């Protein structure tokens, strides 16, 4: 995943957050949140269903909520 265009104030925090996520959840964060791609675009790119991509996002959001609420 190309993260060269992402500006991060604290590289350690970014790495810690990404370490909580699976590869597919990281893809959801990168494509949907950072690159602002639709779920349909991600599904096509990753050769999977929109429902699968929705699930990646749901799981990622759940993990990130726990992390940021601590």
C-alpha positions in Angstrom: 0.0 0.0 0.0 1.5 3.4 -1.0 1.3 5.7 2.0 3.7 8.3 0.6 0.9 10.9 0.3 -0.2 10.6 3.9 1.0 13.3 6.3 1.3 11.9 9.8 2.4 14.1 12.7 3.4 11.1 14.8 4.7 8.1 12.8 4.6 5.8 15.9 0.9 6.5 16.5 0.1 5.7 12.9 2.0 2.4 13.0 0.4 1.5 16.3 -3.1 2.1 14.9 -2.4 0.1 11.8 -0.9 -2.7 13.8 -4.3 -3.3 15.4 -5.9 -4.0 12.0 -5.8 -6.9 9.6 -4.6 -6.4 6.1 -8.1 -6.1 4.7 -9.1 -3.6 7.4 -6.0 -1.5 6.6 -7.0 -1.6 3.0 -10.5 -0.3 4.0 -8.9 2.6 6.0 -6.5 3.4 3.2 -8.9 3.3 0.3 -12.1 4.5 1.9 -10.9 6.9 4.5 -7.7 8.2 3.1 -8.3 7.9 -0.7 -12.0 8.6 -0.4 -12.9 5.6 -2.7 -16.4 4.2 -2.7 -17.1 0.7 -1.3 -18.0 -0.4 -4.9 -14.6 0.9 -6.2 -12.7 -0.9 -3.4 -14.6 -4.2 -4.1 -13.8 -4.0 -7.8 -10.1 -3.2 -7.1 -9.9 -6.1 -4.5 -12.0 -8.5 -6.6 -14.5 -9.0 -3.8 -18.1 -8.1 -2.9 -19.3 -4.8 -1.6 -20.6 -6.7 1.5 -17.1 -8.0 2.2 -15.7 -4.4 2.1 -18.5 -3.2 4.4 -17.5 -5.9 6.8 -13.8 -4.8 6.7 -14.9 -1.3 7.6 -17.3 -2.4 10.4 -14.5 -4.5 12.0 -11.9 -1.7 11.6 -14.2 0.9 13.1 -14.9 -1.3 16.1 -11.2 -1.8 16.7 -10.4 1.9 16.2 -13.2 3.0 18.6 -11.7 0.8 21.3 -8.2 2.1 20.7 -9.2 5.8 20.7 -11.6 5.5 23.7 -8.7 4.2 25.9 
